[in-house]
Amino acid sequence: MTDYLIVDGYNIIHAWPVLQKLKETSLAHARDKLVDMLSNYAALSGDRVVVVFDAHLVKNNLEHAEVVSGVEVIYTQEGETADTVIEKLVGALPDRSSVSVATLDWDEQRVVFGRGAYRLTPRELLERIKRLQKEGEQKYQTTAPSDSYLENRLVDEIRSALEKWRRRKG
């Protein structure tokens, strides 16, 4: 069973202080930072992550999607909101999948509930990302690579005997 996380991109950017700050200088940079954070989350969680950005106010914009560092990024077409695309995605995913939608939009949360998805508030998503990042750091944090070498885990008598044996073979 595949778990999916669908993110209302601009909704999250406006809700997270670190991304709000970036948005003030560059909306593109805020989008890139969000996608980067979500790609790390996807790698650690194993979830399929989709982020949807509104482009409904952009003239002559056609809906397009791309995969960036393992995250599917969708830009809506002119006249179509992220909410509409998210609702379509939730309805199109397999029934056996677990789907979570991250948005602050209460109306959108009610719609995705009705379609069998779970909702995550922006705060809950950020907490989930931070928790997974901390777990990942603990899991992959090691002291020194040499600590895992077999020779460093042997009892002194065995290490000495093996060293004598090695020298005789040469």
C-alpha positions as CSV (number, residue, x, y, z in Angstrom):
1,M,0.0,0.0,0.0
2,T,1.4,3.4,-1.0
3,D,1.0,6.4,1.2
4,Y,0.5,9.8,-0.6
5,L,1.0,13.3,0.7
6,I,-0.6,16.0,-1.4
7,V,0.4,19.5,-0.5
8,D,-1.4,22.8,-1.3
9,G,1.9,24.6,-2.1
10,Y,1.0,28.3,-1.7
11,N,-1.2,27.6,1.3
12,I,1.8,26.1,3.1
13,I,4.1,28.9,2.0
14,H,1.8,31.4,3.5
15,A,1.5,29.4,6.7
16,W,5.1,28.6,7.5
17,P,7.1,31.6,8.9
18,V,10.4,30.5,7.3
19,L,8.7,30.3,3.9
20,Q,6.8,33.6,4.4
21,K,10.0,35.4,4.9
22,L,11.5,33.9,1.7
23,K,8.4,34.7,-0.2
24,E,8.8,38.4,0.6
25,T,12.1,38.5,-1.4
26,S,11.4,35.7,-3.9
27,L,8.3,33.5,-4.4
28,A,10.3,31.2,-6.6
29,H,12.9,30.7,-3.8
30,A,10.1,29.9,-1.3
31,R,8.6,27.3,-3.7
32,D,12.1,25.7,-4.2
33,K,12.6,25.6,-0.4
34,L,9.2,23.9,0.1
35,V,10.0,21.4,-2.6
36,D,13.4,20.7,-1.1
37,M,11.9,20.2,2.4
38,L,9.2,17.8,0.9
39,S,11.9,15.9,-1.1
40,N,13.7,15.2,2.2
41,Y,10.5,14.1,3.8
42,A,9.6,11.8,0.9
43,A,13.1,10.2,1.0
44,L,12.8,9.6,4.8
45,S,9.1,8.5,4.9
46,G,8.8,6.6,1.7
47,D,5.6,8.5,0.9
48,R,4.8,9.7,-2.6
49,V,4.6,13.4,-2.4
50,V,2.7,15.7,-4.7
51,V,2.7,19.5,-4.3
52,V,0.2,21.7,-6.2
53,F,0.8,25.4,-7.0
54,D,-2.0,27.7,-8.2
55,A,-1.3,29.3,-11.5
56,H,-4.9,30.1,-12.3
57,L,-4.2,33.8,-12.4
58,V,-1.3,33.4,-14.9
59,K,-2.5,34.3,-18.4
60,N,-2.4,31.5,-21.0
61,N,-0.9,29.1,-18.5
62,L,-1.3,25.4,-19.2
63,E,-1.3,22.8,-16.4
64,H,2.1,21.1,-16.3
65,A,3.8,18.8,-13.9
66,E,7.4,17.8,-13.3
67,V,9.3,15.7,-10.8
68,V,11.9,17.5,-8.7
69,S,14.0,15.4,-6.4
70,G,11.4,12.7,-6.1
71,V,8.5,15.2,-5.6
72,E,5.8,15.6,-8.2
73,V,5.2,19.3,-8.7
74,I,2.0,20.4,-10.4
75,Y,1.2,23.9,-11.6
76,T,-2.5,24.4,-12.4
77,Q,-3.7,25.9,-15.6
78,E,-5.2,29.3,-16.0
79,G,-8.6,29.5,-14.3
80,E,-8.0,26.3,-12.2
81,T,-7.2,26.4,-8.5
82,A,-4.9,24.1,-6.6
83,D,-8.0,23.0,-4.6
84,T,-9.6,21.7,-7.8
85,V,-6.5,19.7,-8.8
86,I,-6.1,18.3,-5.3
87,E,-9.7,17.2,-5.3
88,K,-9.2,15.4,-8.6
89,L,-6.0,13.8,-7.4
90,V,-7.6,12.5,-4.2
91,G,-10.5,11.0,-6.2
92,A,-8.2,9.4,-8.7
93,L,-5.8,7.6,-6.3
94,P,-6.3,3.9,-5.6
95,D,-8.8,3.1,-2.8
96,R,-6.2,1.0,-0.9
97,S,-3.9,4.0,-0.6
98,S,-3.6,6.2,2.4
99,V,-3.9,9.9,1.3
100,S,-3.1,12.9,3.4
101,V,-3.7,16.5,2.2
102,A,-1.8,19.4,3.8
103,T,-3.8,22.6,3.7
104,L,-5.1,25.3,6.0
105,D,-8.2,25.8,3.8
106,W,-11.1,24.5,5.9
107,D,-13.4,24.1,2.9
108,E,-10.7,22.0,1.2
109,Q,-10.3,19.9,4.3
110,R,-14.0,19.1,4.4
111,V,-13.9,18.0,0.7
112,V,-10.9,15.7,1.1
113,F,-12.5,14.2,4.3
114,G,-15.5,13.4,2.2
115,R,-13.3,11.7,-0.4
116,G,-11.6,9.5,2.2
117,A,-8.4,11.4,2.7
118,Y,-6.8,12.6,5.9
119,R,-6.0,16.3,6.4
120,L,-2.8,17.8,7.8
121,T,-2.7,21.4,8.9
122,P,0.5,23.2,7.9
123,R,1.7,23.0,11.6
124,E,1.1,19.3,11.7
125,L,3.0,18.8,8.4
126,L,6.0,20.9,9.7
127,E,6.0,18.9,12.9
128,R,6.0,15.6,10.9
129,I,8.8,16.8,8.7
130,K,10.9,17.9,11.7
131,R,10.2,14.6,13.6
132,L,11.3,12.5,10.5
133,Q,14.4,14.6,10.0
134,K,15.4,14.1,13.6
135,E,14.7,10.4,13.4
136,G,16.8,10.2,10.2
137,E,19.7,12.1,11.8
138,Q,19.7,9.7,14.7
139,K,19.4,6.6,12.4
140,Y,22.3,7.6,10.1
141,Q,24.5,9.4,12.7
142,T,27.6,7.3,13.5
143,T,30.7,8.1,15.4
144,A,33.5,6.8,13.2
145,P,33.3,4.4,10.3
146,S,36.2,2.4,11.9
147,D,34.0,1.6,14.9
148,S,32.1,-0.9,12.7
149,Y,35.2,-2.7,11.5
150,L,35.3,-6.3,12.6
151,E,38.9,-6.0,13.8
152,N,37.9,-3.2,16.2
153,R,35.3,-5.5,17.8
154,L,37.5,-8.5,18.4
155,V,38.8,-9.5,21.8
156,D,42.5,-8.7,22.2
157,E,43.6,-12.4,22.3
158,I,41.8,-13.2,19.1
159,R,43.1,-10.0,17.4
160,S,46.7,-10.9,18.5
161,A,46.3,-14.5,17.2
162,L,45.0,-13.4,13.8
163,E,47.8,-10.8,13.5
164,K,50.4,-13.6,14.1
165,W,48.7,-15.8,11.6
166,R,48.7,-13.0,9.0
167,R,52.4,-12.3,9.5
168,R,53.3,-16.0,9.0
169,K,51.4,-16.2,5.7
170,G,53.4,-13.3,4.2
